[in-house]
């Protein structure tokens, strides 16, 4: 099972499928939401 987050909407899902495009795999060392917003 892999978690993905949508780069535009921020929607997070978990799936066994391989997603691409705007869907990005979530790293286990992921930043907090606050850090992600400040980085943009």
Secondary structure as GFF3:
##gff-version 3
##sequence-region A 1 40
A	DSSP	beta_strand	2	6	.	.	.	ID=ss1
A	DSSP	beta_strand	12	15	.	.	.	ID=ss2
A	DSSP	beta_strand	23	25	.	.	.	ID=ss3
A	DSSP	alpha_helix	33	39	.	.	.	ID=ss4
###
